Every structure is written in C-alpha cells, then in structure tokens.
C-alpha cells in the first residue's frame, strides 16, 4: 500500500506496532516511504513526534487493524506509537480490520468497531476470502487498491461544497416558563454540529444557528449565532435565509411555548397540587422559510418520530417544501438524542427512500452532504 500511496502523490509517514515488525522490517518501509519509521512511543523520537504526526496528517490509515489494536484504539490504551498518534490526530481516521472470521464476529470486537465509528472514524469493510488460519470467510483486510481508492474518493470530494453558503439550525430550543424553568427537549446539537463541521471541511461557508448547547464548533468556516428560543432561532434564520444556497433544518425546535412567561420565579402556593400553563404555538421555521424558497435553493429537514415515521416525514417534506428529509427514530438503538451515532432514512420529493445502517453522526453528516451535492448536480 505504501507504494500505491507514493505513486498517487501522497507523502507517507509510517508508524508500526512491535507486532508489525515481525512481518516486515522498519527499514523496508522507511526505504519505500523515504521517511523515518516510528515504533516506540517511549523513545525520544516517538515521545516528541506522536503529537506532531497527529497534527501533520491529512488522513490517518490504520491497516491492518488487528483485534488487539481495535481494542486499544476504542478504549484509549496508549501503549503503542500507533494509539498515541491516533489519540492526537485531528484528521479523518480510517481503519481496516484484519483477523480470523470467528474473531471478527465476536461481540467484543463488534463493540470496539461500533465505538470507533461512534467517535467519527471510518470503517474500511473487511473482505471475504481465505484467511491466515486456513479458514475462509469475512475478516480479510481490504485490498490495498481498495483502501487507496477510498482515500482518493475522500480527498476528491473534500472541497465539493466550495462557494456554497449553508444555513444550519441545530440543537434544542428553551421556551421560558419563568426565569428559572423552561420547556425544552433532549437534543444536544451533536448531529447539527457534525453537519456544520463536515460542510465547512468540504469548503462551504456555514452559518450555524445553535440553540442551548455546550458544544462549540471548531472550523474557521463556521459562523456561530447562539439563541435560546424558537422565536430567536426563527428571526436569525430569516435574516440569513436569502443569502443561503443550502438550508438544513436540524434543530429540535419546541412546537409550543408558554403564552405568558412569568417575570419572577413561580412559587408554590400552600395546598396547591397542580398548576396549569397555557401554551401557544411557536413559529414553524422550516415551513415559514419553505414558502420563501427560490429555485436555486436546496432545503433539507429532519423528522424524529416514534411511530409511523415514513408517513409523518413524507407529510413534513411536502408541507415544508423540502428537497429531502432525514428521518430517524427514537426506537432505533443508538439513534436519536444524546448518542454519537444515528440511523437515518432519506425521503426525497420523488418519494425515493434510502435507508442507511447505524453510523457515526459525522458519517451521517457526510451522507447528507453527498445528497446535497447530488441534487446540485442534477
């Protein structure tokens, strides 16, 4: 694989585990890559370079990723240069498992793979064929040509949103009952922030309107407006909407708010067993802006449902004048609020339905942006 990467024009730095040196020498890989090979995190060179390499790389590929390495990566056990560098990496990380078929299907290995994906890393699927044990089945490392092709695809789309202005709403809204209490929901803003970071990394200028959340975007191409209520989110989105090429409504906006929020903390009255709060509708941000949509704009919505998901999502798609809607369900394990993963289904204006497996929210973000690019190219 080193030869293929060099041939493709990449600059390659190689890190080895001790076990890897039993199959190929560091000198061989150093000669191929024309760079020193690092092995020990406790050496002077390793200690100084594991952070620098993690910051230097545009992509990190861990191949082959054995069951041992997967376990250490997933649990942050930094007893090797590979794991130490991984923990310092700020670039996309790809891992290509390789092991015997019974190991590959073991629940412990599956959990470590799931955890690595939930961190935003990309699994390079295993191949099927003859294994080192003599058995045949799933567990072979993907062929080097497949890995290099995947990397080329990753970098080819890296700037495919350059020139686009993307408006993104994310997080919950808090609708005040009094200065202390509010009506809200369990949204953390993780899905919206993943989309914002992925879009910015692909060259877009992102205006993120974020409800109450502890999250903080990192990319320089993300402009942030923090809001609390649905009304504040609507006003901010309406102001930016005419400039936007793409609008993604990812926020979990409260449907109702107290009609009359108290100016002071509401106190319990002696003997009072219940209290009535009169609610009124909040602005339907997606529906309101959908009416203002131009032919050049692409609008994407989200639907979180607990029953009859496709039916309700299709209704929202039409009502809000969206190009496609992202449906997910609280009944799917690992999906919904608070998780680092999500399991979604796309429904578009032609009623085309595309289902995806459980993925990291960053991987889901990439799927959403791929669909945006596809619509722009139609």
C-alpha positions as CSV (number, residue, x, y, z in Angstrom):
1,X,0.0,0.0,0.0
2,X,2.9,2.4,0.7
3,X,4.0,2.1,-3.0
4,X,0.4,2.9,-4.2
5,X,0.2,5.9,-1.9
6,X,3.5,7.2,-3.0
7,X,2.5,6.6,-6.7
8,X,-0.7,8.6,-6.1
9,X,1.4,11.6,-4.9
10,X,0.9,11.2,-1.2
11,X,3.6,12.0,1.4
12,X,3.6,9.0,3.7
13,X,4.8,8.7,7.3
14,X,4.6,5.2,8.8
15,X,4.1,4.1,12.4
16,X,4.5,0.5,13.4
17,X,3.5,-1.7,16.4
18,X,6.0,-4.1,17.8
19,X,4.0,-7.0,16.4
20,X,4.1,-5.5,12.9
21,X,7.9,-5.6,12.8
22,X,7.7,-9.4,12.9
23,X,6.1,-9.3,9.4
24,X,8.1,-6.5,7.7
25,X,11.1,-4.5,8.9
26,X,11.0,-0.8,9.6
27,X,14.0,-0.4,7.2
28,X,12.0,-1.7,4.3
29,X,9.1,0.7,4.9
30,X,11.4,3.6,5.6
31,X,13.1,2.9,2.2
32,X,9.7,2.8,0.5
33,X,8.3,5.9,2.1
34,X,11.6,7.9,2.2
35,X,10.8,8.9,5.7
36,X,11.8,7.5,9.1
37,X,9.5,4.9,10.6
38,X,8.4,5.4,14.2
39,X,7.7,2.5,16.5
40,X,8.2,3.2,20.2
41,X,6.2,5.9,22.0
42,X,8.7,5.9,24.9
43,X,11.7,6.7,22.7
44,X,12.8,10.4,22.4
45,X,11.7,10.5,18.8
46,X,8.3,8.8,19.5
47,X,7.5,11.0,22.5
48,X,8.2,14.2,20.6
49,X,6.6,13.0,17.3
50,X,3.3,11.3,18.2
51,X,1.6,14.7,18.7
52,X,3.3,16.3,15.7
53,X,2.3,13.5,13.4
54,X,-1.2,13.6,14.6
55,X,-1.4,17.3,13.7
56,X,0.6,16.9,10.5
57,X,-1.5,14.3,8.7
58,X,-4.5,15.0,6.4
59,X,-5.6,11.4,7.0
60,X,-4.6,8.5,9.2
61,X,-5.0,4.9,7.9
62,X,-4.6,2.1,10.4
63,X,-4.1,-1.1,8.4
64,X,-4.2,-3.8,9.3
65,X,-6.2,-3.1,12.4
66,X,-6.0,-6.3,14.5
67,X,-8.4,-7.2,17.2
68,X,-5.8,-6.1,19.8
69,X,-5.3,-2.8,18.1
70,X,-9.0,-2.2,17.7
71,X,-9.5,-2.8,21.4
72,X,-6.7,-0.3,22.3
73,X,-7.9,2.3,19.9
74,X,-11.5,2.1,21.1
75,X,-10.5,2.3,24.8
76,X,-7.7,4.8,24.5
77,X,-5.0,2.5,25.7
78,X,-1.9,4.4,24.5
79,X,0.8,1.8,25.0
80,X,1.9,2.0,21.4
81,X,3.0,4.7,19.0
82,X,0.0,3.9,16.8
83,X,-2.6,4.5,19.5
84,X,-0.7,7.6,20.9
85,X,-0.7,9.1,17.4
86,X,-4.4,8.2,16.9
87,X,-5.4,10.0,20.1
88,X,-3.5,13.1,19.0
89,X,-4.9,13.1,15.4
90,X,-7.1,15.9,14.3
91,X,-7.6,14.5,10.8
92,X,-10.1,11.9,9.5
93,X,-9.1,8.4,10.6
94,X,-9.7,5.2,8.5
95,X,-9.3,1.7,10.0
96,X,-9.1,-1.6,8.1
97,X,-9.7,-4.6,10.3
98,X,-7.9,-7.9,9.7
99,X,-8.4,-11.1,11.7
100,X,-9.9,-14.5,11.6
101,X,-13.6,-14.9,10.9
102,X,-14.6,-16.0,14.5
103,X,-12.7,-13.1,16.0
104,X,-14.4,-10.7,13.5
105,X,-17.9,-11.7,14.6
106,X,-17.1,-11.8,18.4
107,X,-19.3,-9.3,20.3
108,X,-16.2,-7.7,21.9
109,X,-14.7,-6.9,18.5
110,X,-18.1,-5.7,17.1
111,X,-18.5,-3.4,20.1
112,X,-15.0,-1.9,19.6
113,X,-15.7,-1.3,15.9
114,X,-19.0,0.4,16.8
115,X,-17.3,2.5,19.4
116,X,-14.6,3.6,16.9
117,X,-17.3,4.5,14.4
118,X,-19.2,6.5,17.0
119,X,-16.1,8.6,17.5
120,X,-16.3,9.6,13.8
121,X,-13.7,7.2,12.4
122,X,-14.4,5.4,9.1
123,X,-14.5,1.6,8.9
124,X,-13.0,0.2,5.8
125,X,-15.1,-3.0,5.4
126,X,-13.3,-6.4,5.6
127,X,-13.1,-8.7,2.6
128,X,-14.2,-12.3,2.2
129,X,-11.8,-15.0,1.3
130,X,-9.0,-17.3,2.6
131,X,-7.7,-16.3,6.0
132,X,-4.3,-16.9,7.6
133,X,-5.9,-19.7,9.7
134,X,-6.7,-21.6,6.5
135,X,-10.4,-20.9,7.0
136,X,-12.4,-18.9,4.5
137,X,-14.9,-16.1,5.3
138,X,-15.1,-12.5,6.4
139,X,-12.1,-10.9,8.1
140,X,-9.5,-10.3,5.4
141,X,-8.1,-6.8,5.3
142,X,-9.4,-4.8,2.3
143,X,-7.1,-4.9,-0.6
144,X,-4.5,-2.0,-0.8
145,X,-6.0,-0.8,-4.1
146,X,-9.5,-0.6,-2.4
147,X,-8.0,1.5,0.5
148,X,-6.2,3.9,-1.8
149,X,-9.3,4.3,-3.9
150,X,-11.3,5.1,-0.8
151,X,-8.8,7.8,0.2
152,X,-8.8,9.2,-3.3
153,X,-12.6,9.5,-3.1
154,X,-12.4,11.2,0.2
155,X,-10.0,13.8,-1.0
156,X,-11.7,14.3,-4.3
157,X,-14.9,15.4,-2.6
158,X,-13.0,17.4,0.0
159,X,-13.9,20.8,-1.5
160,X,-17.0,20.0,-3.4
161,X,-19.1,22.5,-1.4
162,X,-16.7,25.4,-2.0
163,X,-18.6,28.5,-2.9
164,X,-21.8,27.3,-1.1
165,X,-23.3,29.3,1.8
166,X,-25.1,26.9,4.1
167,X,-27.6,27.9,6.8
168,X,-27.9,25.3,9.5
169,X,-30.1,25.3,12.6
170,X,-29.1,22.9,15.4
171,X,-29.7,22.0,19.0
172,X,-32.9,22.4,21.1
173,X,-34.8,25.5,22.0
174,X,-35.8,26.5,25.5
175,X,-39.1,28.2,26.0
176,X,-39.3,30.1,29.2
177,X,-41.9,29.4,31.9
178,X,-40.2,31.8,34.3
179,X,-36.6,33.0,34.8
180,X,-35.7,29.5,36.2
181,X,-37.8,27.0,34.3
182,X,-38.3,26.2,30.6
183,X,-39.9,23.8,28.2
184,X,-37.3,22.0,26.1
185,X,-36.2,18.6,24.8
186,X,-33.2,16.3,25.0
187,X,-31.4,17.4,21.8
188,X,-27.7,18.0,22.4
189,X,-26.9,19.6,19.0
190,X,-24.4,16.8,18.1
191,X,-25.9,15.9,14.8
192,X,-26.1,19.6,13.7
193,X,-22.6,20.3,14.8
194,X,-21.3,17.2,12.8
195,X,-23.0,18.6,9.7
196,X,-21.5,22.0,10.3
197,X,-18.0,20.7,10.7
198,X,-18.3,18.3,7.7
199,X,-19.7,21.1,5.4
200,X,-17.0,23.5,6.4
201,X,-14.3,20.9,5.8
202,X,-15.7,20.4,2.3
203,X,-15.3,24.1,1.6
204,X,-18.7,25.6,2.5
205,X,-19.3,28.8,4.4
206,X,-21.6,27.7,7.2
207,X,-23.9,29.9,9.3
208,X,-24.8,27.8,12.3
209,X,-27.7,28.9,14.5
210,X,-27.4,26.9,17.6
211,X,-29.9,26.5,20.4
212,X,-28.8,26.0,24.1
213,X,-25.9,23.6,23.9
214,X,-22.5,23.1,25.5
215,X,-20.9,22.3,22.1
216,X,-18.5,24.6,20.4
217,X,-17.7,24.4,16.6
218,X,-14.0,24.4,15.7
219,X,-13.7,25.0,12.0
220,X,-12.9,28.6,10.9
221,X,-15.5,28.5,8.2
222,X,-18.3,28.2,10.7
223,X,-20.0,31.4,11.9
224,X,-22.0,30.9,15.1
225,X,-25.1,32.5,16.4
226,X,-26.4,31.3,19.7
227,X,-30.0,31.5,20.5
228,X,-32.4,30.2,23.2
229,X,-36.0,30.3,22.0
230,X,-37.8,29.2,18.8
231,X,-38.6,32.9,18.1
232,X,-34.9,33.9,18.3
233,X,-33.9,31.0,16.1
234,X,-36.6,32.0,13.5
235,X,-35.5,35.6,13.4
236,X,-31.9,34.7,13.0
237,X,-32.6,32.1,10.3
238,X,-35.0,34.5,8.4
239,X,-32.3,37.2,8.3
240,X,-29.7,34.8,6.7
241,X,-32.1,32.8,4.6
242,X,-31.9,34.9,1.4
243,X,-28.1,34.5,1.2
244,X,-28.2,30.7,1.6
245,X,-27.6,28.2,-1.2
246,X,-28.4,25.3,1.1
247,X,-30.6,25.3,4.3
248,X,-30.5,22.4,6.7
249,X,-33.1,22.4,9.5
250,X,-31.6,20.1,12.0
251,X,-32.7,21.9,15.2
252,X,-35.2,20.2,17.5
253,X,-37.5,23.2,17.8
254,X,-40.1,23.3,20.5
255,X,-43.6,23.2,19.0
256,X,-45.2,25.2,21.9
257,X,-44.2,27.8,24.4
258,X,-45.9,29.3,27.5
259,X,-48.3,32.0,26.4
260,X,-47.4,34.2,29.3
261,X,-43.9,33.6,30.8
262,X,-43.6,34.9,34.4
263,X,-41.1,37.6,35.1
264,X,-40.3,36.2,38.6
265,X,-39.9,32.6,39.7
266,X,-43.3,31.0,40.2
267,X,-43.7,29.9,43.8
268,X,-45.8,27.0,45.1
269,X,-48.9,28.1,46.9
270,X,-49.9,26.4,50.1
271,X,-52.2,23.4,49.3
272,X,-51.6,23.7,45.6
273,X,-51.5,20.3,44.0
274,X,-51.4,21.2,40.3
275,X,-50.7,24.1,38.0
276,X,-51.9,24.9,34.5
277,X,-49.7,26.5,31.9
278,X,-51.4,27.8,28.8
279,X,-49.3,27.1,25.7
280,X,-49.2,28.7,22.2
281,X,-47.6,27.6,19.0
282,X,-44.0,28.6,18.2
283,X,-43.0,29.6,14.7
284,X,-42.7,26.7,12.3
285,X,-39.3,27.8,11.0
286,X,-38.9,25.3,8.2
287,X,-42.5,25.8,6.9
288,X,-42.2,29.6,7.0
289,X,-38.9,29.7,5.2
290,X,-40.0,27.0,2.8
291,X,-42.6,29.4,1.5
292,X,-39.7,31.8,0.7
293,X,-37.6,29.2,-1.1
294,X,-36.2,30.0,-4.6
295,X,-35.5,27.5,-7.3
296,X,-31.7,27.8,-6.7
297,X,-32.0,26.8,-3.0
298,X,-31.9,23.3,-1.5
299,X,-33.8,22.7,1.7
300,X,-33.2,19.7,4.0
301,X,-35.3,18.9,7.0
302,X,-35.2,16.4,9.9
303,X,-38.0,14.3,11.3
304,X,-37.7,12.5,14.6
305,X,-40.6,10.1,15.1
306,X,-41.7,7.3,17.4
307,X,-44.4,5.8,15.2
308,X,-45.5,5.9,11.5
309,X,-42.2,7.6,10.8
310,X,-42.2,7.5,7.0
311,X,-45.8,8.7,6.7
312,X,-45.2,11.7,9.1
313,X,-41.8,12.5,7.4
314,X,-43.3,12.5,3.9
315,X,-46.1,14.8,5.2
316,X,-43.5,17.3,6.6
317,X,-41.5,17.1,3.3
318,X,-44.5,18.3,1.3
319,X,-45.7,20.8,3.9
320,X,-42.4,22.5,4.4
321,X,-41.4,22.5,0.7
322,X,-38.2,20.5,1.3
323,X,-36.0,18.8,-1.2
324,X,-35.4,15.8,1.1
325,X,-36.0,14.9,4.7
326,X,-33.8,12.9,7.1
327,X,-35.9,10.5,9.2
328,X,-34.7,8.9,12.4
329,X,-36.5,7.2,15.2
330,X,-36.1,7.0,19.0
331,X,-37.0,3.3,18.7
332,X,-33.7,2.6,16.8
333,X,-30.9,1.6,19.2
334,X,-28.1,4.1,19.1
335,X,-30.2,6.8,17.2
336,X,-31.8,10.0,18.4
337,X,-30.8,12.4,21.1
338,X,-27.5,12.2,23.0
339,X,-25.8,9.4,21.0
340,X,-22.7,9.8,18.9
341,X,-24.3,7.5,16.3
342,X,-27.5,7.8,14.3
343,X,-29.6,5.6,12.0
344,X,-31.4,7.5,9.3
345,X,-33.6,7.2,6.2
346,X,-33.8,9.8,3.4
347,X,-37.1,10.6,1.7
348,X,-37.0,12.9,-1.3
349,X,-39.5,14.8,-3.4
350,X,-40.0,11.8,-5.7
351,X,-40.8,9.6,-2.7
352,X,-37.5,7.8,-3.2
353,X,-36.5,6.1,0.1
354,X,-32.9,5.4,1.0
355,X,-32.1,3.6,4.2
356,X,-28.7,3.7,6.0
357,X,-27.2,1.5,8.7
358,X,-26.2,2.8,12.1
359,X,-23.3,5.2,11.6
360,X,-21.4,7.9,13.5
361,X,-23.1,11.2,13.3
362,X,-20.1,12.5,11.3
363,X,-20.6,9.7,8.7
364,X,-24.3,10.5,8.6
365,X,-23.4,14.2,8.0
366,X,-21.3,13.2,5.1
367,X,-24.2,11.2,3.6
368,X,-26.5,14.2,3.9
369,X,-23.9,16.4,2.2
370,X,-23.3,13.9,-0.5
371,X,-27.1,14.0,-1.3
372,X,-27.0,17.8,-1.3
373,X,-24.1,17.7,-3.9
374,X,-26.0,15.1,-5.9
375,X,-29.1,17.4,-6.1
376,X,-27.0,20.4,-7.1
377,X,-25.5,18.4,-10.0
378,X,-28.9,17.4,-11.3
